[in-house]
């Protein structure tokens, strides 16, 4: 494939992903009357911030935003810690049934989340967590993909390095903390980005488990802006634009580790 053709293909693919984002930004700053009168275009005649001011005046946006941040941050921290520990155990510790556990973990990648949602809900309900943030956080405390990425990374760590740490008096936890984790910054960055992005965008499970509107996260709260017969599209796009900001910040902060983390984990 020649260079001009490759450039054209990349341009078309980029446009497919960029145009919806551009349209969201334009509609978010387009006056309400132009949106409903069909006057919205790729570059409207006037721009306004009224969609944002009306949004903050009519809904507890900051509460929803803080709820989403709390849930995503706690889930990310817990998920990264559990996945790193599980991946290290499956890669470097010898115990009975290690291969079987790995196969079971990987097999869950083939099971849709919706297939286990009912038994998962029953378990959370019996624990008395319905209506609490923990009902959203704990089921995401570990992921098969995170365990797999961690395991693949730790397999590449030389056993001689771990043996040297043990000779210096380090136990398993100390070896993981002081020897292995400092080398795993790209892996941790990938796991943080994936966990935060997944939890931030999660809609169905928080919708089921969080009964109080004051506890809703941003994706769930978006449905409040859509009525049964009409919708404030300017407000919807304004809320969607705000919900993209934390993801962009996290990605920009961790992007230099992203590709390196995947490559070191054996994912090409």
Secondary structure, 3 states (H helix, E strand, C coil): CCHHHHHHHHHHHHHHHHHHHHHHHHHHCCCHHHHHCCCCCCCCCCCCCHHHHHHHHHCCHHHHHHHHHHHHHHHHHHHHHHHHHHHHHHHHCCCCCHHHHHHHHHHHHHCCHHHHHHHHHHHHHHCCCCCCCHHHHHHHCCCHHHHHHHHHHHHCCCHHHHHHHHHCCCCHHHHHHHHHHHHCHHHHHHHHHHHHHHHHHCCHHHHHHCCCHHHCCHHHHHHHHECCCCECHHHHHHHHHHHHHHHHHHHHHHHHHHHHHHHHCCCC
